[in-house]
């Protein structure tokens, strides 16, 4: 069983290395673009967490708060996309 997990980990590491190589072929991003990209990735992670919590939430007030948080994150993603496209 441990060997199966180990081989999957190695495979994932190899895939990640290939992805980094492919990303190296892309044009270089400015500091501002990199900052916006990191912020977008962070917001997308938060959005995923909120979606998972929303699926599990049962209390109406908690669901309302999670929905508001999701709306805020979607709005922020939209603004970031606009900023990134202007650069």
C-alpha positions in Angstrom: 0.0 0.0 0.0 2.8 2.4 0.9 4.5 1.8 -2.5 1.3 2.8 -4.3 1.2 6.1 -2.5 4.9 6.6 -3.0 4.6 6.1 -6.8 1.7 8.5 -7.0 3.7 11.1 -5.2 6.6 10.6 -7.5 4.3 10.9 -10.5 2.8 14.1 -9.1 6.2 15.5 -8.6 7.2 14.7 -12.2 4.0 16.3 -13.5 4.7 19.4 -11.4 8.2 19.6 -12.8 6.9 19.4 -16.4 4.4 22.1 -15.6 7.2 24.3 -14.3 9.2 23.7 -17.5 6.2 24.6 -19.6 5.6 27.7 -17.5 9.2 28.7 -18.1 8.5 29.0 -21.8 5.8 31.6 -21.2 6.7 35.3 -21.4 8.0 36.8 -18.2 5.5 38.7 -16.0 6.0 42.0 -14.4 6.1 42.3 -10.6 2.5 43.8 -10.7 1.3 40.9 -12.8 2.9 38.4 -10.5 1.3 40.1 -7.5 -2.1 40.0 -9.2 -1.7 36.4 -10.2 -0.7 35.3 -6.6 -3.7 37.3 -5.2 -6.0 35.6 -7.7 -4.7 32.2 -6.8 -5.2 32.9 -3.1 -8.8 34.1 -3.7 -9.5 31.0 -5.8 -8.3 28.8 -2.9 -10.5 30.7 -0.5 -13.4 30.5 -2.8 -13.1 26.7 -3.0 -13.0 26.5 0.7 -16.1 28.6 1.0 -17.9 26.4 -1.5 -17.1 23.3 0.4 -18.3 24.9 3.6 -21.4 26.1 1.9 -22.2 22.5 0.8 -21.9 21.3 4.4 -23.6 24.2 6.2 -27.0 23.6 7.6 -27.8 26.7 9.7 -29.5 29.4 7.5 -27.5 32.2 9.1 -24.2 30.4 8.4 -25.2 29.7 4.8 -26.1 33.4 4.4 -22.7 34.5 5.7 -20.9 32.0 3.4 -23.0 33.2 0.4 -22.0 36.8 1.2 -18.3 35.8 1.4 -18.6 34.0 -1.9 -20.1 37.0 -3.6 -17.3 39.2 -2.2 -14.7 36.8 -3.5 -16.3 36.7 -6.9 -16.4 40.4 -7.1 -12.8 40.7 -6.1 -11.8 38.1 -8.8 -13.6 40.1 -11.4 -11.8 43.3 -10.4 -8.4 41.5 -10.4 -9.1 40.2 -13.9 -9.8 43.7 -15.1 -6.6 45.0 -13.5 -4.6 42.2 -15.1 -6.1 42.8 -18.6 -5.2 46.5 -18.4 -1.5 45.7 -17.8 
